[in-house]
């Protein structure tokens, strides 16, 4: 009986570990993409401001 409980506990821990690995990988992939989007939007705003200054 205890062997069955240990097997079930092992499966639960394994599933949690797999989910944590998947979540970590997706975060590592998405973080640079989000940073680049912020950087691009900041640069676009700066370009618009400089163009408006030159047109005055």
Biotite code that builds the C-alpha atoms (Angstrom):
import biotite.structure as struc

atoms = struc.array([
    struc.Atom([0.000, 0.000, 0.000], chain_id="A", res_id=1, res_name="UNK", atom_name="CA", element="C"),
    struc.Atom([2.797, 2.419, 0.894], chain_id="A", res_id=2, res_name="UNK", atom_name="CA", element="C"),
    struc.Atom([4.477, 1.648, -2.412], chain_id="A", res_id=3, res_name="UNK", atom_name="CA", element="C"),
    struc.Atom([1.372, 2.802, -4.282], chain_id="A", res_id=4, res_name="UNK", atom_name="CA", element="C"),
    struc.Atom([1.288, 6.074, -2.313], chain_id="A", res_id=5, res_name="UNK", atom_name="CA", element="C"),
    struc.Atom([4.987, 6.688, -2.981], chain_id="A", res_id=6, res_name="UNK", atom_name="CA", element="C"),
    struc.Atom([4.443, 5.990, -6.683], chain_id="A", res_id=7, res_name="UNK", atom_name="CA", element="C"),
    struc.Atom([1.538, 8.454, -6.809], chain_id="A", res_id=8, res_name="UNK", atom_name="CA", element="C"),
    struc.Atom([3.566, 11.078, -4.901], chain_id="A", res_id=9, res_name="UNK", atom_name="CA", element="C"),
    struc.Atom([6.462, 10.566, -7.336], chain_id="A", res_id=10, res_name="UNK", atom_name="CA", element="C"),
    struc.Atom([4.188, 11.072, -10.318], chain_id="A", res_id=11, res_name="UNK", atom_name="CA", element="C"),
    struc.Atom([2.775, 14.276, -8.801], chain_id="A", res_id=12, res_name="UNK", atom_name="CA", element="C"),
    struc.Atom([6.275, 15.643, -8.115], chain_id="A", res_id=13, res_name="UNK", atom_name="CA", element="C"),
    struc.Atom([7.339, 14.704, -11.657], chain_id="A", res_id=14, res_name="UNK", atom_name="CA", element="C"),
    struc.Atom([4.355, 16.538, -13.175], chain_id="A", res_id=15, res_name="UNK", atom_name="CA", element="C"),
    struc.Atom([5.049, 19.635, -11.058], chain_id="A", res_id=16, res_name="UNK", atom_name="CA", element="C"),
    struc.Atom([8.708, 19.576, -12.137], chain_id="A", res_id=17, res_name="UNK", atom_name="CA", element="C"),
    struc.Atom([7.761, 19.300, -15.822], chain_id="A", res_id=18, res_name="UNK", atom_name="CA", element="C"),
    struc.Atom([5.333, 22.226, -15.481], chain_id="A", res_id=19, res_name="UNK", atom_name="CA", element="C"),
    struc.Atom([8.008, 24.327, -13.752], chain_id="A", res_id=20, res_name="UNK", atom_name="CA", element="C"),
    struc.Atom([10.522, 23.586, -16.520], chain_id="A", res_id=21, res_name="UNK", atom_name="CA", element="C"),
    struc.Atom([8.011, 24.495, -19.228], chain_id="A", res_id=22, res_name="UNK", atom_name="CA", element="C"),
    struc.Atom([7.061, 27.720, -17.439], chain_id="A", res_id=23, res_name="UNK", atom_name="CA", element="C"),
    struc.Atom([10.724, 28.669, -16.995], chain_id="A", res_id=24, res_name="UNK", atom_name="CA", element="C"),
    struc.Atom([11.540, 28.071, -20.647], chain_id="A", res_id=25, res_name="UNK", atom_name="CA", element="C"),
    struc.Atom([8.567, 30.085, -21.886], chain_id="A", res_id=26, res_name="UNK", atom_name="CA", element="C"),
    struc.Atom([9.464, 32.956, -19.553], chain_id="A", res_id=27, res_name="UNK", atom_name="CA", element="C"),
    struc.Atom([13.059, 32.895, -20.768], chain_id="A", res_id=28, res_name="UNK", atom_name="CA", element="C"),
    struc.Atom([11.875, 33.045, -24.386], chain_id="A", res_id=29, res_name="UNK", atom_name="CA", element="C"),
    struc.Atom([9.232, 35.740, -23.860], chain_id="A", res_id=30, res_name="UNK", atom_name="CA", element="C"),
    struc.Atom([11.277, 38.113, -21.680], chain_id="A", res_id=31, res_name="UNK", atom_name="CA", element="C"),
    struc.Atom([13.702, 39.258, -24.420], chain_id="A", res_id=32, res_name="UNK", atom_name="CA", element="C"),
    struc.Atom([10.803, 39.678, -26.852], chain_id="A", res_id=33, res_name="UNK", atom_name="CA", element="C"),
    struc.Atom([8.912, 41.920, -24.434], chain_id="A", res_id=34, res_name="UNK", atom_name="CA", element="C"),
    struc.Atom([12.051, 43.949, -23.721], chain_id="A", res_id=35, res_name="UNK", atom_name="CA", element="C"),
    struc.Atom([12.633, 44.469, -27.433], chain_id="A", res_id=36, res_name="UNK", atom_name="CA", element="C"),
    struc.Atom([9.040, 45.622, -27.928], chain_id="A", res_id=37, res_name="UNK", atom_name="CA", element="C"),
    struc.Atom([9.464, 48.204, -25.151], chain_id="A", res_id=38, res_name="UNK", atom_name="CA", element="C"),
    struc.Atom([12.764, 49.373, -26.627], chain_id="A", res_id=39, res_name="UNK", atom_name="CA", element="C"),
    struc.Atom([11.233, 49.723, -30.105], chain_id="A", res_id=40, res_name="UNK", atom_name="CA", element="C"),
    struc.Atom([8.276, 51.719, -28.799], chain_id="A", res_id=41, res_name="UNK", atom_name="CA", element="C"),
    struc.Atom([10.634, 54.023, -26.889], chain_id="A", res_id=42, res_name="UNK", atom_name="CA", element="C"),
    struc.Atom([12.759, 54.575, -29.985], chain_id="A", res_id=43, res_name="UNK", atom_name="CA", element="C"),
    struc.Atom([9.670, 55.316, -32.095], chain_id="A", res_id=44, res_name="UNK", atom_name="CA", element="C"),
    struc.Atom([8.562, 57.951, -29.592], chain_id="A", res_id=45, res_name="UNK", atom_name="CA", element="C"),
    struc.Atom([12.005, 59.553, -29.635], chain_id="A", res_id=46, res_name="UNK", atom_name="CA", element="C"),
    struc.Atom([12.043, 59.606, -33.444], chain_id="A", res_id=47, res_name="UNK", atom_name="CA", element="C"),
    struc.Atom([8.611, 61.250, -33.526], chain_id="A", res_id=48, res_name="UNK", atom_name="CA", element="C"),
    struc.Atom([9.750, 63.871, -31.021], chain_id="A", res_id=49, res_name="UNK", atom_name="CA", element="C"),
    struc.Atom([12.891, 64.636, -33.037], chain_id="A", res_id=50, res_name="UNK", atom_name="CA", element="C"),
    struc.Atom([10.908, 64.887, -36.271], chain_id="A", res_id=51, res_name="UNK", atom_name="CA", element="C"),
    struc.Atom([8.456, 67.274, -34.621], chain_id="A", res_id=52, res_name="UNK", atom_name="CA", element="C"),
    struc.Atom([11.346, 69.435, -33.368], chain_id="A", res_id=53, res_name="UNK", atom_name="CA", element="C"),
    struc.Atom([12.900, 69.561, -36.848], chain_id="A", res_id=54, res_name="UNK", atom_name="CA", element="C"),
    struc.Atom([9.592, 70.534, -38.465], chain_id="A", res_id=55, res_name="UNK", atom_name="CA", element="C"),
    struc.Atom([9.120, 73.566, -36.221], chain_id="A", res_id=56, res_name="UNK", atom_name="CA", element="C"),
])
